[in-house]
Amino acid sequence: MRSVTTDHDSESSLLEGPWLAERWAVDPARVEAMRRSGELIGVRPEGSTRWQYPAWQLEGGKPRKGVDRVVSAARDAGVDDEQLYAVLTAPLGLGRGGRRLCDLLTEGRVDEVVAAVRAER
């Protein structure tokens, strides 16, 4: 399993599942069900037993539009949650100003993110 790190900017901070459940006023099992069904991206940082959720995938108190498509593309490509998180938060390359796929997702460029995730096969 690939180690999950959180040394990115504050927008990519990870939120604890119980905190998210409290914030949304839902049972923690509902947050877990959303992760399992592909509505949310969840990761477990090395040494943790709890699922955590990247803040950039949320907008207006709910999953950002397109997250489910990105997760579905990852699962179809055989990319697990930790690998997906690493792909989405890795710098895109030279000349991109440190931009990441998660930045494109927050801009609504879902088709580009899905295509990039599918290329991870």
N, C-alpha and C positions, 0 to 999 in steps of 0.2 A: 504494500500500500504506500502510495506517495504521501510524504509528510506535508501537512498543511501549515503554512506560515501565515502570519497576519502582519507583516511588516510593510504593507501598502498604506496609502494615505487613509485618512479617517473615513472617507466615503466607503471604503471596502471593509470596515470593521465588521466583526462577526457578532451577531446577537444570539443570546442564549434562548433556546426554545421556550422555557418557562416564562421568561421575560416577555417574549413575543406573544405568547398565549395570554398573559395578563394584560398586555397592551391592547390586544384585540378583543378581550373579554370572552375568550373561548377556552375550552378545556385543552390542556396541553396535548391530549391525544388527537385533537383536531389538527394541530400544527404538524404533528408526526404523520397523520394521514395525508396531509397536503404534500409533505415531502415524498412519501411513498408513491403517491399518485402522480408526481411530477409537476405539481403546481409551484413548488418551492425547491430551491437548491439548498441542500444541507450538507455540512461537512463536519468531521470530527477532528479537531486539531490533535496532533500527536500527544498521547497521554491522557486525553479526555474521553469520558464515557458518554458525554452529552452531545447531541447534535446542535450545531450552531448554524446560523443563517446569515449570509452576506447582506449587509444593509442596502447595497446598491440594487438589489433585486426587488426592493419594495418602493412603492410610490402611493402616497395618499392612504396609508394604512392597509394596503393589500399588495399582492404580488404584481409586479410591473407587467404590463402587456407584453407578451412574447416569451416570458420565462418558460411557460409550459412547452412552447415549440422548441426552445433551445434544449430543454431537458429531454424531450422526446427524440430529438436529433442525436443527442449524446447517447441515449440508451440504444437507439438503432445502430449506432456506430460502435457499440461495445465500450463506451467511455463511462467509467464509474463517476460518482459524485465528486470524489477528491480530485480525480484527473480533470473533470469538467471545471472545477473551481480553479485549478492551476492553469488551464488553457484560457479561461476567461480573464484571469488577473495577470497573465504574463504580458510584458511589453510586446507590442506588435512589431517592433523592429526599427532599424535605423530610419531616420527621416520622419518618424511618426510622433515625435515629441513625447515619448513615454506613454502614449495612449495604449489602451487595452481593449479587448473585446467587450468587457463589461461597460466600458465608456460608450462604445457604440450602442450597446443595448439600452443604456439610459437615454440615448438620443433617439431611440425608436428605430434604429437601423437593424431590425430583427432579422431580415432576410440575409444580410451580410454575416451576422453572427451565426445563424443556422448553417450557412454554407461553410464557414470556417470550422465549425464543430464537426460537420459531416466529413470534412477533409482529414480529421484526426484518425480515421480508421486505421 
